[in-house]
Amino acid sequence: MVELAGRDVERDVALRSARFTAGIVIAGEAGVGKTALAAAVAEQLADQGVPVVRILATAASRSIPYAALSPLLPVHTSEFHPALVPGMIKHALGDLTGPHRTLLFVDDAQLLDDHSAAAVLDVIAQGAARAVVTLRPGGRPSDAVTALWKDRLLDRIDLTPLDPVATRTLLRGRLGEEVAAVTTQLLWDHSQGNPLYLTELCRFGVDTGRLTKTNGVWWWSGGTDVPPRLAELLEHRLDDLSAGAIQARDVLALGEPLPYDTLLAVVPAEVIMELDDKAIITSDLNAGVVSLRFAHPLLRALAARRLSAARRRTLAGRLLEAPADHVDLLRRATWQEAASGTPDVGLLVRAARSLIVVDPATAIRFGQRPGPRHRPHGRGHPGRCAGRIRPGR
């Protein structure tokens, strides 16, 4: 049985649509649980005698007409006119259908080639099968895929990440014991409730000894990092970008959230739009200021981890030249620390003083940022520090 946690309401909605209507589209970001939910619905209906045919669309098969529908097309489709293919699919479905109509389980429908998408649309519109379809928003799905819910042929449900309460349920199910509230909150903060990310963080924590059980309760100790398995998945998203968008990604990794105008002063508008189109970044509007940040904390952590010291220094210098009216003091101090050249001593001292109680180590580091070197004269000393900030001063 497919395991679900925190999705009871969504499972009931999807089951009702798959049983009593033409079916449902389950939409959501990567890792949010679309396929798991669709698989649970398909499995439950299969247990009741409903024939299920799974259609998996992939990026590799998108350039091949009808590649995704190969389970229903035993012959070479190039020998037939495209108008005949839906009829062939209906015939194949008819062979499967007994007392129940066949259920098409279409996974990653946004990757269907146009021919397959049109055939699926025709089959559903003619009532030859019901369907449970998963879809990742963004990109450019075939018009026929969009028509599935736009023309109200199928219901649609949009999966959102788990809230902290559902996250605790999932963690308890994965680990088999109660999870400390502070650990639940920590893992939710880093995963933003994405079930796949939560699962990988749990596996990573157990494997590295950061997630341990004490008196029947699981606790996280030590720092967090991007689990290797997740890094492999996320790196593809971060690398599948133009050179300009990669630069914008790296600039944002130095200073999120960044006002739109600050980032625009460093990179062209079109590469910001590329990051937005590919769901790498998200934005919000507050007091008339549009702020940009990574769509997920793990994306930001991975992007920041990959920045070399030289690239960090170069990009920090460019940020210091950009308008920063709506950038907070601590982020500007971080850029001052990373960049070469003459630092703004006053800014570093103010930042150090603001942190002296809550983060004395960073405060001391800001205060000891080397100042401009100059020739000694009088009682001056070369290589002065930005300030003399010590704990308690």
C-alpha positions as a printed Julia matrix, in Angstrom:
393×3 Matrix{Float64}:
   0.0    0.0     0.0
   1.34   3.43   -0.95
   2.2    5.39    2.23
   0.73   8.86    2.65
   0.96  11.22    5.58
  -0.97  14.42    6.11
  -2.98  14.01    2.9
  -6.24  12.47    4.1
  -8.42  15.31    2.78
  -6.69  15.41   -0.59
  -6.85  11.6    -0.94
 -10.62  11.63   -0.29
 -11.14  14.39   -2.88
  -9.05  12.58   -5.49
 -10.76   9.24   -4.85
 -14.21  10.8    -5.18
 -13.29  12.41   -8.5
 -11.72   9.21   -9.86
 -14.77   7.17   -8.9
 -17.66   9.44   -9.81
 -16.37  11.88  -12.45
 -14.02  11.71  -15.41
 -11.07  12.06  -13.03
  -8.72  14.6   -11.53
  -5.54  16.57  -12.18
  -3.18  16.67   -9.19
  -0.85  19.67   -9.53
   2.09  20.67   -7.38
   5.79  21.39   -7.24
   8.45  18.69   -7.37
   8.54  16.53   -4.25
   5.22  17.72   -2.87
   3.67  14.25   -3.2
   1.68  14.32   -6.46
   2.8   10.91   -7.67
   2.39   9.32   -4.22
  -1.18  10.62   -3.97
  -2.07   9.54   -7.51
  -0.5    6.13   -6.93
  -2.51   5.68   -3.72
  -5.73   6.46   -5.6
  -4.82   4.13   -8.48
  -3.88   1.34   -6.06
  -7.11   1.61   -4.12
  -9.18   1.5    -7.31
  -7.14  -1.41   -8.65
  -7.94  -3.32   -5.45
 -11.61  -2.81   -6.33
 -11.14  -4.34   -9.77
 -10.6   -1.19  -11.83
  -8.03  -1.74  -14.66
  -5.19   0.78  -14.33
  -2.79   1.79  -17.11
   0.14   3.96  -16.06
   1.52   6.45  -18.58
   4.85   8.02  -17.65
   5.93  11.12  -19.56
   9.6   12.08  -19.56
  11.69  14.88  -20.99
  13.62  12.33  -23.07
  10.48  10.97  -24.73
   8.86  14.33  -25.41
  10.43  14.59  -28.87
   9.0   11.2   -29.95
   5.34  11.19  -31.04
   3.19   8.86  -28.91
   6.21   7.57  -26.94
   4.36   7.97  -23.63
   1.42   5.91  -24.94
   3.49   2.89  -25.95
   1.75   0.62  -23.37
  -1.46   1.1   -25.36
   0.05   1.0   -28.86
   1.49  -2.42  -29.66
   2.19  -1.48  -33.29
   4.51   1.09  -34.85
   2.5    4.33  -34.91
   4.43   5.82  -37.83
   2.43   3.53  -40.1
  -0.85   5.21  -39.15
  -2.35   8.64  -39.57
  -2.43  10.54  -36.25
  -6.22  10.76  -36.45
  -6.39   6.96  -36.1
  -4.34   6.73  -32.91
  -7.1    7.74  -30.44
  -9.28   5.0   -31.91
  -6.46   2.49  -31.46
  -6.11   3.55  -27.83
  -9.84   3.21  -27.24
  -9.71  -0.26  -28.76
  -6.86  -1.21  -26.42
  -8.77   0.2   -23.46
 -11.85  -1.72  -24.52
  -9.89  -4.95  -24.29
  -9.0   -4.1   -20.69
 -12.38  -2.86  -19.55
 -14.67  -5.22  -17.69
 -17.37  -3.97  -15.32
 -15.27  -0.84  -14.68
 -13.87   1.78  -17.01
 -10.09   1.78  -17.22
  -8.21   4.38  -15.19
  -5.36   6.19  -16.95
  -2.67   7.16  -14.45
  -0.73   9.88  -16.33
   2.4   10.97  -14.45
   4.17  14.27  -15.24
   1.65  15.28  -17.89
   3.51  18.55  -18.53
   6.11  16.4   -20.36
   3.67  14.69  -22.73
   4.45  15.24  -26.4
   1.72  17.06  -28.3
   0.52  13.91  -30.07
   0.17  11.9   -26.86
  -1.49  14.81  -25.05
  -4.04  15.23  -27.85
  -4.81  11.5   -27.82
  -5.28  11.45  -24.03
  -7.56  14.48  -24.27
  -9.68  12.8   -26.93
  -9.96   9.54  -24.96
 -11.09  11.36  -21.81
 -13.46  13.7   -23.68
 -15.12  10.67  -25.31
 -15.52   8.94  -21.95
 -13.39   5.95  -22.96
 -11.46   6.11  -19.68
 -11.19   7.96  -16.41
  -7.89   9.59  -15.5
  -5.7   10.62  -12.61
  -3.12  13.07  -13.95
  -0.14  14.61  -12.16
   1.22  17.93  -13.3
   4.08  20.2   -12.27
   3.14  23.88  -12.73
   5.34  26.13  -14.82
   6.94  25.47  -18.15
   4.84  25.06  -21.26
   2.61  21.96  -21.21
   0.77  21.0   -24.34
  -2.46  22.9   -24.98
  -4.27  19.56  -24.79
  -2.97  19.02  -21.24
  -4.12  22.48  -20.19
  -7.55  21.76  -21.68
  -8.04  18.84  -19.28
  -8.91  21.2   -16.44
  -9.41  24.47  -18.32
 -12.33  22.93  -20.22
 -13.56  21.26  -16.99
 -13.1   17.74  -18.27
 -11.25  16.83  -15.08
 -11.35  18.21  -11.57
  -8.16  19.8   -10.3
  -6.5   19.86   -6.9
  -3.34  21.83   -6.12
  -1.12  20.19   -3.52
   0.6   22.59   -1.17
   3.49  21.73    1.16
   2.67  20.19    4.53
   2.08  22.48    7.48
   4.03  21.89   10.73
   1.28  19.66   12.17
   1.22  17.41    9.08
   5.02  17.51    9.02
   5.08  16.08   12.53
   2.73  13.3    11.41
   4.98  12.47    8.47
   8.14  12.48   10.59
   6.54  10.25   13.2
   5.5    7.84   10.47
   8.99   7.79    8.93
  10.87   7.44   12.23
   8.4    5.31   14.18
   8.66   7.4    17.36
   7.71  10.85   18.61
   9.77  13.8    17.29
  10.73  16.74   19.48
   8.82  19.92   18.67
  12.02  21.91   18.15
  13.27  19.25   15.7
   9.97  19.26   13.83
  10.18  23.03   13.47
  13.82  22.86   12.35
  13.06  20.28    9.65
   9.98  22.17    8.52
  12.02  25.38    8.23
  14.58  23.65    6.01
  12.12  21.62    3.93
   9.21  24.1     3.9
   6.95  21.07    4.3
   8.01  19.33    1.09
   7.5   15.59    1.79
  10.38  14.44   -0.43
  12.78  16.9     1.18
  11.59  15.91    4.65
  12.16  12.24    3.89
  15.68  12.88    2.6
  16.53  15.11    5.55
  15.43  12.32    7.9
  17.54   9.74    6.08
  20.51  12.1     6.03
  20.13  12.96    9.7
  20.01   9.32   10.78
  22.92   8.33    8.53
  25.14  11.15    9.82
  24.16  10.83   13.47
  22.56  14.27   13.58
  19.11  12.8    14.15
  19.16  10.54   17.21
  16.63   9.06   19.6
  16.78   9.81   23.32
  14.19   8.33   25.71
  11.9    7.5    22.8
  12.04  10.99   21.24
  13.97  11.99   18.1
  16.2   15.06   18.33
  18.32  16.87   15.75
  21.73  18.09   16.88
  24.42  19.87   14.9
  24.14  21.85   11.7
  21.98  21.18    8.68
  23.18  20.67    5.15
  21.76  19.65    1.77
  21.53  15.84    1.75
  23.54  14.3    -1.13
  20.5   12.68   -2.75
  18.64  15.98   -2.7
  21.69  17.82   -4.0
  21.64  15.58   -7.07
  18.02  16.5    -7.74
  18.38  20.21   -7.07
  21.64  20.71   -8.94
  19.88  19.94  -12.21
  17.45  22.81  -11.56
  20.28  25.18  -10.68
  22.42  24.23  -13.67
  19.73  24.18  -16.36
  20.1   27.94  -16.82
  21.69  30.41  -19.19
  25.02  32.0   -18.23
  23.24  35.22  -17.27
  20.71  33.42  -15.09
  23.52  31.54  -13.36
  25.09  34.89  -12.46
  21.74  36.16  -11.17
  21.38  32.95   -9.14
  24.8   33.47   -7.56
  24.15  37.13   -6.77
  20.89  36.2    -5.04
  22.72  33.51   -3.05
  24.85  36.3    -1.55
  22.01  38.46   -0.41
  18.47  37.11   -0.44
  15.98  38.57   -0.12
  17.09  41.19   -2.61
  15.0   44.12   -3.81
  14.23  43.74   -7.51
  15.97  47.04   -8.29
  19.15  45.93   -6.52
  19.39  42.71   -8.52
  18.43  44.54  -11.71
  21.43  46.83  -11.27
  23.71  43.77  -11.46
  21.99  41.51  -14.04
  19.57  42.07  -16.97
  15.82  41.84  -16.47
  15.46  38.89  -18.86
  17.6   36.59  -16.71
  15.54  37.48  -13.64
  12.48  36.42  -15.63
  14.24  33.18  -16.57
  14.75  32.34  -12.9
  11.11  33.17  -12.24
   9.84  31.11  -15.19
  11.84  28.09  -14.0
  10.54  28.44  -10.43
  14.03  29.04   -9.03
  12.92  32.26   -7.35
   9.79  33.68   -5.83
   8.79  37.26   -5.09
   6.66  39.28   -2.7
   5.5   42.87   -2.55
   5.77  44.83    0.69
   5.33  48.58    1.04
   5.82  48.99   -2.7
   9.12  47.07   -2.77
   9.35  43.82   -4.77
  11.71  41.41   -3.0
  13.2   38.31   -4.62
  14.32  35.12   -2.89
  14.92  31.49   -3.75
  11.78  29.41   -4.08
  13.11  27.03   -1.42
  15.73  27.34    1.37
  17.56  24.23    0.12
  18.02  25.82   -3.31
  19.61  28.82   -1.65
  21.82  26.65    0.57
  23.05  24.65   -2.42
  23.68  27.76   -4.53
  25.6   29.43   -1.71
  27.66  26.3    -1.04
  28.84  26.24   -4.65
  30.14  29.83   -4.68
  33.94  30.0    -4.85
  35.76  32.61   -2.77
  36.81  34.49   -5.91
  33.28  34.58   -7.32
  31.85  35.61   -3.97
  34.31  38.52   -3.79
  33.58  39.69   -7.33
  29.8   39.55   -6.96
  29.86  41.16   -3.53
  31.73  44.08   -5.07
  29.03  44.47   -7.71
  26.3   44.4    -5.07
  28.03  47.17   -3.14
  27.77  49.37   -6.24
  24.04  48.65   -6.64
  21.23  50.71   -5.05
  20.58  49.27   -1.59
  18.03  51.59    0.02
  15.9   48.63    1.09
  18.71  46.22    2.01
  19.23  45.7     5.73
  22.43  46.61    7.55
  23.65  43.07    8.18
  23.45  41.98    4.56
  25.34  45.06    3.43
  27.97  44.33    6.07
  28.29  40.77    4.74
  28.99  42.16    1.27
  31.55  44.57    2.73
  33.27  41.67    4.43
  33.34  39.53    1.26
  34.39  42.25   -1.2
  37.84  43.59   -1.87
  38.67  47.25   -1.78
  38.07  49.9     0.84
  35.39  48.92    3.35
  32.75  51.19    4.83
  34.15  51.21    8.35
  31.12  52.94    9.86
  28.72  50.41    8.4
  30.79  47.46    9.65
  31.01  48.92   13.15
  27.24  49.53   13.29
  26.59  45.97   12.13
  29.05  44.59   14.68
  27.39  46.5    17.51
  23.94  45.23   16.49
  25.19  41.64   16.77
  27.42  41.83   19.82
  24.89  40.14   22.12
  23.2   37.65   19.78
  26.19  36.7    17.6
  29.47  37.9    19.13
  31.64  35.81   16.79
  30.24  37.54   13.69
  30.37  40.9    15.45
  34.09  40.46   16.13
  34.67  39.34   12.53
  32.95  42.47   11.2
  34.91  44.64   13.61
  38.22  43.12   12.56
  37.67  43.5     8.79
  41.01  44.92    7.53
  40.76  48.53    6.5
  42.6   50.2     3.6
  46.36  49.8     3.63
  48.37  52.99    3.54
  51.87  54.24    4.13
  52.69  54.65    7.8
  53.17  58.2     8.98
  53.09  59.79   12.37
  51.45  57.36   14.75
  49.34  55.59   12.09
  49.59  51.86   11.46
  49.23  50.08    8.11
  46.38  47.66    7.73
  44.1   49.09   10.4
  41.0   47.13   11.32
  37.52  48.44   10.68
  36.92  48.97   14.37
  37.68  47.68   17.82
  34.65  45.61   18.68
  34.95  43.18   21.53
  32.28  41.34   23.52
  30.95  43.56   26.24
  32.12  46.81   24.66
